[in-house]
Amino acid sequence: MECKISIIVPVYNSSKYLRSCIDSILKQSLSDWELILVNDGSTDDSGEICDEYAVKYPAIRVIHKENAGVSAARNTGLAEATGEYIGFVDSDDTIRPEMYEEMYKVAILNHSEIVMCDVITVFPDGRTEPDTITQLPKSCALERKDWTPMLLKEMAGSAWRCIYQRALVEKHQVSFPTSLKFSEDRIFNLYLMGYAAKLFYIKKGFYNRLVWEGSAVHRFHQDYYTHIKKAAQATRQAIEIVWSIDNKDYEKIYLDQFIGASIAAINNYCYSSSDFTWKQQRNMIELICADIELQKAIAVSNAAGLRERLISRRCVTMLFLLAKIANFKHRR
């Protein structure tokens, strides 16, 4: 039987935060929802916690599956969802009690297939920081004619700040790319935002995103740049299909994303948790600088930042030092 919103939570070894996450969903002022907990092969007691809640609350369903990554877990939830709209919550985050009621009301009143809200970033020391759409000064509706390349670049980043009309997802058969380690949300959003007739943006922070040292974005990955290249290719494909790459402005957002991610890759190889020696870190930076596709992207986009110029000139030592400084500053 259809409910108003299906809330999908992919769960993997998150027992430390999982109860807080589920409790925040149980406190929702919206009464007609279902929660689908997808236990993605957890090796801690996350699966048992999911089952414990499912026994107590009829609105909670648990799916246990072998570990295959967050995208596969979300797709499993998508296949089981019955809600008119679908939302996603990461298992180490929490949401405010009014989140889904306000977003659902806006969706219905404005006939919007997608509704997006702001986020509050919560740091380990308790500090909070608003994560808002800087190009939109207030809540508003966006139709296809209202999108600009730069606005799309800013808004397409994360799925957990949105609800999506299930009919839209099913009509266009959009799912999360399981072959990517990064940018899965961006690819998902590039398609759905392009297919939607109307998106409504609420300038309120309903979603609490916890940033912690074990977060995927803060972990060292030996294959970081390989996956950056794969994500860049998938981003380009999505833009070509839905947003028309013939428009040079849209091409630039793809190139800027690739360049920014490449700089993040350099930082990643120089993390304090890196398995690489300093010589290996420098070698990886040298390989990135030598990448013809990256050099072409910087030339075509006219990127003129310091790191872009250093990559163009293949200044490995300076890039290495800047990465170390940035990582020290951000405690990585």
C-alpha positions as CSV (number, residue, x, y, z in Angstrom):
1,M,0.0,0.0,0.0
2,E,1.4,3.4,-1.0
3,C,2.5,5.8,1.7
4,K,3.6,9.4,1.4
5,I,7.4,8.9,1.7
6,S,9.7,5.9,1.6
7,I,12.9,6.7,3.6
8,I,15.8,4.5,2.6
9,V,18.8,4.1,4.9
10,P,21.8,2.1,3.6
11,V,23.5,0.6,6.7
12,Y,27.1,-0.7,6.9
13,N,29.0,-1.0,10.2
14,S,27.4,2.1,11.7
15,S,26.2,0.8,15.0
16,K,27.8,3.7,16.8
17,Y,25.4,6.2,15.1
18,L,22.6,4.0,13.9
19,R,20.2,4.4,16.8
20,S,20.4,8.2,16.7
21,C,19.7,8.1,13.0
22,I,16.7,5.8,13.3
23,D,15.3,7.7,16.4
24,S,15.4,10.9,14.4
25,I,13.3,9.3,11.7
26,L,10.8,7.9,14.3
27,K,10.3,11.5,15.5
28,Q,9.1,12.7,12.2
29,S,5.9,14.8,12.4
30,L,4.7,13.3,9.1
31,S,2.7,10.2,10.1
32,D,2.5,8.3,6.8
33,W,5.9,7.0,5.9
34,E,7.9,3.8,5.7
35,L,11.5,3.2,6.7
36,I,13.6,0.7,4.7
37,L,16.8,-0.2,6.4
38,V,19.2,-2.0,4.0
39,N,21.9,-3.8,5.9
40,D,24.7,-4.0,3.4
41,G,26.6,-7.0,4.9
42,S,27.6,-5.3,8.2
43,T,30.1,-7.2,10.3
44,D,29.3,-5.3,13.5
45,D,25.9,-5.4,15.3
46,S,24.2,-3.0,12.9
47,G,22.0,-5.7,11.5
48,E,20.8,-6.7,14.9
49,I,19.9,-3.1,15.7
50,C,17.9,-2.9,12.5
51,D,16.0,-6.1,13.4
52,E,15.4,-4.8,16.9
53,Y,13.6,-1.6,15.6
54,A,11.7,-3.6,12.9
55,V,10.1,-5.7,15.6
56,K,9.0,-2.7,17.6
57,Y,7.8,-0.5,14.7
58,P,5.5,-1.9,11.8
59,A,6.6,1.0,9.5
60,I,10.2,-0.3,9.5
61,R,11.3,-2.9,7.1
62,V,14.8,-4.5,7.1
63,I,16.6,-6.0,4.1
64,H,19.8,-8.0,4.7
65,K,22.1,-8.4,1.8
66,E,25.7,-9.1,1.0
67,N,28.0,-6.1,1.0
68,A,28.0,-4.4,-2.4
69,G,28.4,-0.7,-1.5
70,V,26.1,2.2,-0.8
71,S,24.8,2.6,-4.4
72,A,23.7,-1.1,-4.5
73,A,22.1,-0.7,-1.1
74,R,20.1,2.3,-2.1
75,N,19.0,0.7,-5.4
76,T,17.8,-2.3,-3.3
77,G,15.7,0.1,-1.3
78,L,14.4,1.9,-4.4
79,A,13.2,-1.5,-5.8
80,E,11.2,-2.1,-2.6
81,A,9.9,1.5,-2.0
82,T,6.1,2.1,-2.1
83,G,6.1,5.8,-1.2
84,E,4.7,8.6,-3.4
85,Y,8.1,10.2,-2.7
86,I,11.5,8.8,-1.8
87,G,14.1,10.2,0.6
88,F,17.6,8.9,1.6
89,V,19.3,9.2,4.9
90,D,22.9,8.1,5.7
91,S,23.1,5.9,8.7
92,D,25.5,8.2,10.6
93,D,23.3,11.3,10.1
94,T,20.1,12.6,11.7
95,I,17.2,14.7,10.4
96,R,14.9,17.3,12.1
97,P,11.4,16.2,13.1
98,E,9.7,18.5,10.6
99,M,11.8,17.6,7.6
100,Y,9.6,15.2,5.6
101,E,6.3,16.8,6.6
102,E,7.4,20.2,5.3
103,M,9.1,18.8,2.2
104,Y,6.1,16.7,1.3
105,K,3.7,19.6,1.8
106,V,5.8,21.7,-0.5
107,A,6.0,18.9,-3.1
108,I,2.2,18.6,-3.2
109,L,1.3,22.3,-3.1
110,N,3.8,23.2,-5.9
111,H,3.4,20.0,-8.0
112,S,7.2,19.4,-7.7
113,E,8.8,16.1,-8.6
114,I,11.9,17.0,-6.5
115,V,12.2,19.0,-3.3
116,M,15.5,20.0,-1.8
117,C,16.4,21.5,1.6
118,D,19.5,22.9,3.2
119,V,21.9,20.9,5.4
120,I,23.7,21.5,8.7
121,T,27.2,20.1,8.8
122,V,28.1,18.8,12.2
123,F,31.8,18.4,13.1
124,P,33.3,16.0,15.7
125,D,34.0,18.9,18.1
126,G,30.4,19.9,18.0
127,R,30.8,22.9,15.7
128,T,28.0,23.3,13.1
129,E,28.1,25.0,9.7
130,P,25.2,25.7,7.4
131,D,25.4,24.1,3.9
132,T,23.1,26.2,1.7
133,I,22.6,26.9,-1.9
134,T,24.5,30.2,-2.2
135,Q,23.1,31.1,-5.6
136,L,19.5,31.1,-4.3
137,P,18.8,33.7,-1.6
138,K,15.4,32.3,-0.6
139,S,13.1,29.3,-1.1
140,C,11.8,29.1,-4.7
141,A,10.6,26.8,-7.5
142,L,12.8,26.0,-10.4
143,E,11.6,24.9,-13.9
144,R,13.8,23.8,-16.7
145,K,14.2,27.4,-18.1
146,D,15.5,28.6,-14.7
147,W,18.6,26.3,-14.5
148,T,22.0,27.7,-15.2
149,P,25.1,25.5,-15.5
150,M,26.6,26.9,-12.3
151,L,23.4,26.4,-10.3
152,L,23.2,22.8,-11.5
153,K,26.8,22.3,-10.4
154,E,26.0,23.5,-6.9
155,M,22.7,21.7,-6.5
156,A,23.5,18.3,-7.9
157,G,25.8,17.2,-5.2
158,S,23.9,15.1,-2.7
159,A,20.8,12.9,-2.6
160,W,20.0,13.0,1.1
161,R,18.9,16.6,1.0
162,C,16.1,15.8,-1.5
163,I,12.9,13.9,-1.9
164,Y,12.1,12.5,-5.3
165,Q,8.8,11.5,-6.8
166,R,8.9,7.8,-7.2
167,A,7.0,8.0,-10.5
168,L,9.8,10.2,-11.9
169,V,12.4,7.7,-10.9
170,E,10.6,4.7,-12.3
171,K,9.6,6.4,-15.5
172,H,13.2,7.2,-16.4
173,Q,14.6,4.1,-14.7
174,V,17.2,6.1,-12.9
175,S,19.4,4.4,-10.3
176,F,22.7,4.9,-8.5
177,P,25.7,3.8,-10.5
178,T,27.2,0.8,-8.7
179,S,30.5,0.9,-10.6
180,L,31.6,4.3,-9.0
181,K,33.2,4.9,-5.7
182,F,32.6,8.7,-5.8
183,S,30.0,11.1,-7.3
184,E,27.1,8.5,-7.2
185,D,24.7,11.2,-5.8
186,R,25.8,13.7,-8.5
187,I,25.1,11.3,-11.3
188,F,21.7,10.3,-9.9
189,N,20.8,14.0,-9.5
190,L,22.1,15.1,-12.9
191,Y,19.6,12.7,-14.5
192,L,16.6,13.3,-12.3
193,M,17.0,17.1,-12.1
194,G,17.2,17.1,-15.9
195,Y,14.0,15.0,-16.3
196,A,12.0,16.9,-13.7
197,A,9.5,19.6,-14.8
198,K,9.8,21.4,-11.4
199,L,12.1,21.3,-8.4
200,F,11.3,23.3,-5.3
201,Y,14.2,24.5,-3.0
202,I,13.5,25.1,0.7
203,K,16.1,27.4,2.3
204,K,15.9,25.6,5.7
205,G,18.4,23.2,7.2
206,F,16.5,20.0,7.9
207,Y,19.3,17.5,7.5
208,N,22.2,17.1,10.0
209,R,25.3,15.7,8.2
210,L,27.9,14.3,10.6
211,V,31.5,14.6,9.4
212,W,33.8,12.2,11.2
213,E,37.3,10.8,10.6
214,G,36.0,7.5,9.2
215,S,33.8,9.2,6.6
216,A,34.4,8.0,3.1
217,V,35.5,11.5,2.0
218,H,38.2,11.5,4.7
219,R,39.6,8.1,4.1
220,F,42.7,7.3,2.1
221,H,42.0,5.5,-1.1
222,Q,44.8,4.0,-3.2
223,D,42.7,4.0,-6.3
224,Y,41.2,7.5,-5.8
225,Y,42.3,9.0,-9.1
226,T,41.1,5.9,-11.1
227,H,37.6,6.4,-9.7
228,I,37.8,10.1,-10.2
229,K,38.3,9.5,-13.9
230,K,35.4,7.0,-14.0
231,A,33.1,9.5,-12.2
232,A,34.2,12.3,-14.7
233,Q,33.2,10.1,-17.6
234,A,29.8,9.3,-16.1
235,T,29.2,13.0,-15.3
236,R,30.0,13.9,-18.9
237,Q,27.6,11.2,-20.2
238,A,24.8,12.4,-18.0
239,I,25.2,16.0,-19.2
240,E,25.3,14.8,-22.8
241,I,22.1,12.8,-22.4
242,V,20.0,15.2,-20.3
243,W,21.6,18.7,-20.4
244,S,23.2,18.9,-23.9
245,I,27.0,19.0,-23.9
246,D,26.8,21.2,-27.0
247,N,26.4,24.1,-24.7
248,K,29.9,25.1,-23.7
249,D,28.8,26.4,-20.4
250,Y,27.5,22.9,-19.4
251,E,30.7,21.4,-20.6
252,K,32.6,23.7,-18.3
253,I,30.9,22.5,-15.2
254,Y,31.9,18.9,-16.1
255,L,35.5,20.0,-16.7
256,D,35.5,22.1,-13.4
257,Q,34.2,19.1,-11.5
258,F,36.9,16.9,-13.0
259,I,39.7,19.4,-12.1
260,G,38.4,19.9,-8.6
261,A,38.2,16.2,-8.0
262,S,41.7,15.7,-9.3
263,I,43.0,18.3,-6.8
264,A,41.1,16.4,-4.1
265,A,42.9,13.2,-5.3
266,I,46.3,14.9,-4.8
267,N,45.2,15.8,-1.2
268,N,44.0,12.2,-0.7
269,Y,47.3,10.6,-1.6
270,C,49.0,12.9,0.9
271,Y,46.7,12.2,3.9
272,S,48.3,11.4,7.2
273,S,46.6,8.0,7.0
274,S,48.1,7.3,3.5
275,D,49.7,3.9,3.0
276,F,52.1,5.5,0.5
277,T,55.6,6.7,1.3
278,W,56.4,10.3,0.5
279,K,58.2,9.2,-2.6
280,Q,55.1,7.3,-3.7
281,Q,52.9,10.3,-2.9
282,R,55.0,12.4,-5.2
283,N,54.9,9.8,-7.9
284,M,51.1,9.8,-7.8
285,I,51.1,13.6,-8.1
286,E,53.5,13.3,-11.0
287,L,51.2,10.8,-12.8
288,I,48.1,13.1,-12.2
289,C,50.0,16.0,-13.7
290,A,51.0,14.0,-16.7
291,D,47.4,13.0,-17.5
292,I,46.6,14.3,-20.9
293,E,42.9,14.5,-20.2
294,L,43.4,16.6,-17.1
295,Q,45.9,18.9,-18.9
296,K,43.3,19.4,-21.7
297,A,40.5,20.0,-19.2
298,I,42.5,22.8,-17.5
299,A,43.4,24.4,-20.9
300,V,39.8,24.2,-22.3
301,S,38.2,25.5,-19.1
302,N,40.7,28.3,-18.7
303,A,41.0,27.3,-15.0
304,A,43.4,29.9,-13.5
305,G,43.7,28.9,-9.8
306,L,47.1,28.3,-8.2
307,R,46.8,24.5,-8.1
308,E,45.5,24.4,-11.7
309,R,48.5,26.4,-12.8
310,L,50.9,24.2,-10.8
311,I,49.3,21.1,-12.4
312,S,49.7,22.6,-15.9
313,R,53.4,23.3,-15.2
314,R,53.8,19.9,-13.5
315,C,55.2,21.5,-10.3
316,V,55.1,18.3,-8.2
317,T,57.0,19.6,-5.2
318,M,54.7,22.6,-4.7
319,L,51.6,20.5,-5.1
320,F,52.9,18.1,-2.6
321,L,53.7,20.8,-0.1
322,L,50.3,22.5,-0.6
323,A,48.5,19.2,-0.1
324,K,50.4,18.6,3.2
325,I,49.5,22.1,4.4
326,A,45.8,21.7,3.5
327,N,45.6,18.3,5.1
328,F,47.2,19.6,8.3
329,K,44.7,22.5,8.4
330,H,41.7,20.2,8.0
331,R,43.2,17.4,10.3
332,R,43.4,14.8,7.5
